[in-house]
Amino acid sequence: MDNLYLVMPAYNEAENIEDVVNSWYPLLEGKGEGSRLVVADSGSTDNTHKILMRLMDKYPKIEVLSDTGKQHGPKLMALYSYAIKNGADYIFQTDSDGQTNPAEFGRFWKNRNKYDAIIGKRPVRGDGKSRKFVEKVLCMILRIYFNVSVPDANAPFRLMKAELVDKYIKKLPDEYDLPNVMLTVYFAYFKENIRFANISFKPRQGGVNSLNIPKIVKAGWKALHDFYLLRKDIN
């Protein structure tokens, strides 16, 4: 049976993390014995880590990474590398803020043998028009820089074969800020067998998003420089 690593980064998600784990953990049932739910929680200043330690006593297949970088991107890089190293056949990534729906995972898993990666696309975003605008601008920039057309580059709802992630994750620095974006770019640019599928995307279920619009703009300027360097590497 296929081993599934369900991975999610967390930062100050004390209001959400228990509900999120309770709703996603049952999806490991019926998967390979080596399947795990792995949360990267490094740098949280609330009770996120304490709650995760308690949940580990309840759920034997939870693992917590507490020695990663603080930011979202480095946490994803560490999670993907950890899943590959520990024998994952498939990696599913989502976030720990409760915006995605576990009930929508089944159709992704059902089609796992048809595609090397299935990536969510968010036709309606519950986190506001500004976030949707940022995503549209990002996809436009990717067309300019990499000549790829994707409907949603950064959706935190993606099922990927571990061998496909392993093929491209090595091209990125360990501390890279936007690994999901660049994985999407690589998959599209090199014409991997991928599919985009509609998903719902709720408003944040609790807590405060650590990435506000000013921070997004600042990160965007850095991303442009990084895209330039990564495009040179592709060429």
LOPA-705137 format. One record per atom (N, C-alpha, C): y, x, z. Coordinates in steps of 0.1 Angstrom, whole numbers, plus 2048, in hexadecimal, padded with zeros to 3 digits. Each point is the difference from the previous one (the first is absolute). Layout:
N
YXZ ...
end
This chain:
235
7F4808800 80C7F8800 80C809800 80B7FB7FA 80C8087FE 80780180E 80580C803 80880380C 80E7FD7FC 8067F7808 80E7FD7FE 80980680C 80A8077FC 80A80480A 80C7F87FE 8037F880A 80C7F7800 80A807808 80B8057FA 80A809806 80D7FA801 80780380B 80E7FA801 80880A809 80D8037FC 809807808 8067F780A 80580580B 8067F880B 80C808806 80A7F9803 80B806807 8087F5808 7FF80180D 8077F6809 7FC7F27FC 7F37FD7FF 7FB7F37FC 7F97F980B 80580280D 7FA7F980B 8007F17FF 8097FA7F9 8017F27FF 7F57FA7F6 7FC8097F7 7F77FC7F5 7F2805801 7FE80C805 7F48087FE 7F37F9804 8017F980B 7F37FA805 7FC7F57F7 8097F77FC 7FD7F57F7 7FC8067F2 80680A7FC 7FC8067F3 7F2806800 7FD80780B 7F2806801 7F67F5801 8037F6809 7F77F5801 7FD7F87F3 80A7FF7F8 7FE7F97F3 7F98087F5 80280E800 7FB8087F6 7F2806803 7FD80280D 7F4807804 7F37F87FB 8007F3800 7F47F97FC 7FC8037F1 8098057F8 7FD8037F2 7F780B7FF 7FD80880B 7F780B7FF 7F17FB800 7FF7F3805 7F27FA801 7FA7FF7F2 7F48047FF 7F98007F3 80380C7F7 807809805 80380D7F8 7F780B805 80080B7FA 7F880B805 80280480E 7F6805806 80080480E 80B80A804 8048087F6 80A80A802 80E7FA7FF 8027F37FD 80D7FA7FE 80880180D 80D8027FE 80980180C 80E7F97FD 8067FC80B 80E7FD800 80880B806 8098067F9 80780C805 80F7FE800 80680280C 80E7FE801 80780D803 80A8047F9 80880C803 80C7FC808 80080480D 80B7FC809 80580D806 80A8067FB 80680C805 80F7FE802 80580280B 80F7FF802 8047F3806 7F77F6802 8057F3805 80580280E 80B7F9803 80680180D 7FE7F3809 7F97F67FA 7FD7F4808 7F1801804 7F97F4802 7F3800805 7F58007F5 8048037F3 7F67FF7F5 7F4809804 80180C804 7F5809802 7F77FA80C 8077FC80A 7F87FA80B 7F87F47FC 8057F87F8 7F97F47FB 7F48047F7 80280A7F8 7F68057F7 7F4806808 80380780B 7F6806808 7F77F5807 8077F5804 7F87F5805 7F87F97F6 8057FF7F3 7F87FA7F6 7F48087FC 80180D801 7F58097FD 7F47FD809 8037FC80D 7F57FC809 7F97F37FB 8087F87F9 7FB7F37FC 7F98017F2 8058087F8 7FB8027F2 7FB80E7FE 7F38027FE 7FA80D7FF 8048087F3 8047F97F6 8038067F3 80F8037FE 8087FF80A 80E8047FF 80180F803 8088067F8 80480E803 80F8017FF 806808808 80F802801 80480E7FE 8088037F6 80680D7FE 80D801806 80280980A 80C801807 80780E7FE 7FB8087F6 80680D7FE 8058017F2 8057F57FA 8058017F2 80F801801 8078017F5 80F7FF800 8047F3804 80D7FF804 8057F3806 8037F67F5 8048047F4 8047F77F6 7F47FA7F8 8047F57F9 7F57F87FA 7F88087F5 8078077F8 7FA8087F5 7F680A805 804809809 7F6809806 7F47FA807 8037F4806 7F47F9806 7F67FC7F5 8067FA7F5 7F77FC7F6 7F880C7FA 80780B7FE 7F980C7FB 7F5804809 80280080D 7F680480A 7F47F6800 8047F37FF 7F57F6800 7F78017F4 8068027F4 7F88017F4 7F780D801 80680B804 7F880C802 7F47FE80A 8037F980B 7F67FE80A 7F57F77FB 8037F67F8 7F67F77FB 7F78087F6 8068077F7 7F88087F7 7F780A807 806807809 7F880A808 7F47FA807 8017F4805 7F67FA808 7F77F77F8 8008007F3 7F57FA7F8 8037F27FC 80D7FC7FF 8037F37FB 7FC7FE7F1 7FB7F57FC 7FE7FD7F2 80C7F97FB 8067F7808 80C7F97FC 80A80180B 80C8007FC 80C80180A 8087F37FD 8037F980A 8097F57FF 80C80280A 80C8007FA 80C803808 8087F3802 8047FE80C 80A7F6802 80980580C 80A7F8803 80980480B 7FD7F880D 80680480B 7FD7FB80D 80A7F6805 8087FB7F7 80B7F7804 7FD7F17FE 7F47FD7FC 7FC7F27FE 8057F97F4 8058077F6 8067FA7F4 7F57FC7F6 7F5806801 7F57FE7F6 7F67F7806 7F87FA7F7 7F67F5804 7F28057FE 7F880280B 7F28047FF 7F87F77F7 8037F37FF 7F87F77F9 8008037F1 80A8087FB 8018047F2 7F880C7FD 7FA80680A 7F880D7FD 7F47FD7F8 7F97F5803 7F37FD7FA 7FF8017F1 80A7FB7F9 8008007F2 80280E7FB 807808807 80180F7FC 7F3806802 7F97FE80B 7F3806802 7F67FB7F6 8007F47FD 7F67FA7F7 8018077F2 80C8057FC 8028067F3 80080F801 7FC80680B 80180E801 7F88087F6 7F67FB7FB 7F88077F6 8057FF7F2 80A7F77FE 8067FF7F2 80C8097FE 80680580B 80C8087FF 7FF80C80A 80780A7FC 80180C80A 80A7FE80A 80A7F77FE 80A7FC80A 8057F37FD 8027F880A 8077F37FF 80C800809 80B7FE7FA 80D801808 8077F3800 8057FC80C 8077F4801 80E8007FA 8047F47FB 80D7FF7FB 8067F3807 80D801804 8067F6808 80A7F87F8 7FC7F57FA 80A7F87F8 80A7FA80A 7FD7FD80C 8097FB80A 7FF80980C 80C804805 80080980B 8077F980C 7F97FF80B 8067FA80B 809809808 80180C7FC 809809808 80E8017FA 8037F77F6 80E7FF7FC 8038057F2 80B7FA7FA 8038047F3 80480E7FE 80680680A 80480E7FF 7F48097FE 7F57FE807 7F48087FE 7FA7FE7F2 8007F37FB 7FB7FE7F2 8098077F6 80D801802 8098077F7 7FD80F800 7FD80580C 7FD80E801 7F38037F9 7F67F8800 7F48027F9 8027FF7F1 8097F77FB 8037FF7F2 80680D7FB 80A805808 80780D7FD 7F680B7FF 7F780080A 7F580B800 7F88007F4 7FB7F47FC 7F87FF7F4 8078047F3 80D7FD800 8088047F5 80280F7FF 80180780C 80180E800 7F38077FC 7F57FA804 7F38057FC 7FE7FF7F1 8057F67FA 8007FF7F1 80880B7F9 80B803806 80980B7FB 7FA80E802 7FB80280C 7FB80E803 7F28027FB 7F77F6800 7F28037FD 7FB7F87F4 8087F77FB 7FC7F87F4 7F47F7804 8007FA80C 7F67F7804 8067F3804 7F97F57FD 8067F3803 7F67F980A 8047FE80C 7F87FA80A 8087F4807 7F97F6804 8077F4806 80480280E 7F9809807 80280280F 7FB80E803 808809803 7FC80E802 7FB80380E 8057F980A 7FF80480D 7F97F680A 7F97F67FA 7FB7F5808 7F580680A 8017FC80D 7F780580A 7F47F7800 7F97FE7F5 7F47F87FF 7F98057F4 7F780A802 7FA8067F5 7F2805803 7F67FD7F8 7F3804801 7FD80B7F6 7FC80C804 7FE80B7F7 7F3807802 7FA8047F6 7F4809801 80580D806 7F880580A 80480C807 80180C7F7 7F78007F6 80080B7F7 80C8007F7 8067F57FD 80C7FF7F8 80C805808 8017FC80D 80A805809 7FF80F801 7F4805802 7FE80E801 8058087F4 7FE7FA7F5 8048077F3 80F8027FF 8087F8806 80E8017FE 80880380D 7FA7FE80C 80780380C 80380F802 7F88087FA 80280E800 80D8057F9 8057F87F8 80C8037F8 80D7FF809 7FE7FA80C 80C7FD808 80080880C 80C804805 80180780D 7FC7F780B 7FB80780B 7FB7F880C 80A7F7806 80D8047FF 80B7F9806 8077F77F6 7FA7FD7F5 8077F87F5 8037F2805 80C7FB7FD 8057F4805 7FB7F37FA 7FC8017F3 7FD7F47F8 7F28017F9 7F5803808 7F38027F9 7FB7F47F9 8037F4805 7FB7F47F8 8077FF7F3 80D803800 8077FF7F3 7FA80A7F6 7FE80C804 7FB80A7F7 7F27FE7FC 7F87FB809 7F27FD7FC 8007F57F5 8097F6802 8017F67F5 8048067F3 80A809801 8058077F4 7F48087F9 7F9808808 7F58077FA 7F67F77FA 7FC7F6807 7F67F77FB 8047FA7F2 80D7FC7FF 8057FA7F4 80280B7F5 80580B804 80480B7F6 7F38057F9 7F6802808 7F38057FB 7F67F67FC 8057F3800 7F87F57FA 7F37FE807 80180080D 7F47FD808 7FD7F17FF 7F47FC804 7FB7F27FF 8057F980C 80D7FB7FF 8067F980C 8047F27FC 8027F880A 8057F27FE 80A7FD80B 80A7F87FC 80A7FB80A 7FD7F1802 8007FC80D 7FC7F2803 80A7FB80A 8047F37FE 80A7FA808 7FB7FF80F 809802809 7FE7FE80E 80C7F9806 7FE7FA80C 80B7FB807 80680B809 80C7FE804 80780A809 8097F9809 7FC7FF80D 8077F980A 80C808805 8097F9807 80A807808 7F980880B 80780B805 7FB80780B 7FD7F780B 7F4802807 7FC7F680A 80580380E 80780B802 80580480D 80680E7FF 80880380A 80680E800 80B8017F6 80580D7FF 80B8037F7 7FB80B7F6 8037FD7F3 7FC80A7F6 80880D802 7F980B800 80780D803 8078057F3 7FD7F97F5 8068057F3 80A7F57FB 80D802803 80A7F77FC 8068057F2 8097F77FB 8058037F3 80880E7FF 80880380A 80780E7FF 7F580B7FF 7F67FF808 7F580A800 7F98007F3 7FE7F47FA 7F97FF7F3 8098077F5 80D7FE801 8098077F6 7FF80F802 80180580C 7FF80E802 7F38067FB 7F57F8803 7F38057FC 7FF8007F1 8077F67F9 8007FF7F2 80580C7F9 80B806805 80680C7FA 7F680B801 7F980280B 7F680A801 7F47FE7F7 7FD7F37FE 7F57FC7F7 8028047F2 80D7FF7FC 8038037F2 7FE80F7FD 80380880A 7FE80F7FF 7F08027FF 7F97FA809 7F2801801 7F97FC7F3 8057F57FA 7FA7FB7F4 80380A7F5 80B806800 80380A7F5 7F680C801 7FD80580C 7F780A802 7F27FC7FC 7FC7F4804 7F27FB7FD 7FE7FD7F2 80B7FC7F9 7FF7FE7F1 7FE80D7F9 80680B805 7FE80D7FA 7F2804802 7FA7FD80B 7F2804803 7F77F87F7 8027F37FD 7F87F97F7 8008067F2 80C8037FC 8028057F2 7FA80E7FF 
end
